[in-house]
């Protein structure tokens, strides 16, 4: 009977292997016929909309950024800020190196806070990213390790923040996004975090991205009770608009915020504006005086809080 069982097993195994191989080959051939595009990264899901917002461009007081190009691969930046109502006067030195496969960027300020970033391109599909932030403030230093893999019609990203094998703590994030048609992509993200050795939590996010000829619509649902929807519209080569709706439907709190931003490019200037349902209105105007010199004006008014900020700055490249 043992010999008979071995014969039956030896005959069924090739058949099963052949069926699995045929199924995989059939899926591959079907995907090749669809000629699906790469959907981009999970992290860049709202990138076009965020580019119309002013989150990273607002400042108050005076600011000067002086950039010196030392070679085609190396440049340094000196940044000065003063007169801010939120921060003391600050000097920041930065350096960036751009190679054929690598990118290095680092900054340090007068408080001794050091930030560094490195990207290395192994090939057209694999990119390794490392970010570090070191500060004297307890609990604010950060190390992030990231690996990107982009296939022909999908993207995979693995990220870990402040991993500590010794203490068994850290944040671990795995995401996958797949094009299912020429315009529609679906994705999922899992976040597992252990702030302490004795506590842990895990939650998921589901996303959908629809790309038209000159617009992009996205929808993201997070298991913690957050829904985020965004829409980006490119009117023409000089005008772009973006809007974002964030809804919090937690057990103890329910809230919503809608933000609309626009970017207008003129011959020698750029105007960006943003308004949201909390009563906040922001504007940034960049005027090109010469190709290497720009003058900046920023304004930020929060009507509900009765606060306002104003800033002027210059950007010089030599």
Buried (B, 14 or more C-beta within 10 A) or exposed (E): EEEEEEEEEEEEEEEEEEEEEEEEEEEEEEBEEEEBBBBBBBBBBBBBBBBBBBEEEBBBBBBBBBBEEEEEEBBEBBBBBEEBEEEEEBEBEBBBBBEEEEBBBBBBBEBEBBBBBBBBBEEEBEBBBBBBBBBEEEEEBEBBBBBBBBBEBBBBBBBBBBBEEEEEBBBBBBBBBBBBEEBBBBBBBBBBBBEEEEEEEEBEBEBBBBBEEEBBBBBBBBEEBBBBBBBBBBEEEEEBBBBBBBBBEEEEEEEEBBBBBBBBBEEEBBBBBBBBEEEBBBBBBBBBEEEEEBBBEBBBBBEEEEEEBBBBBBBBBE
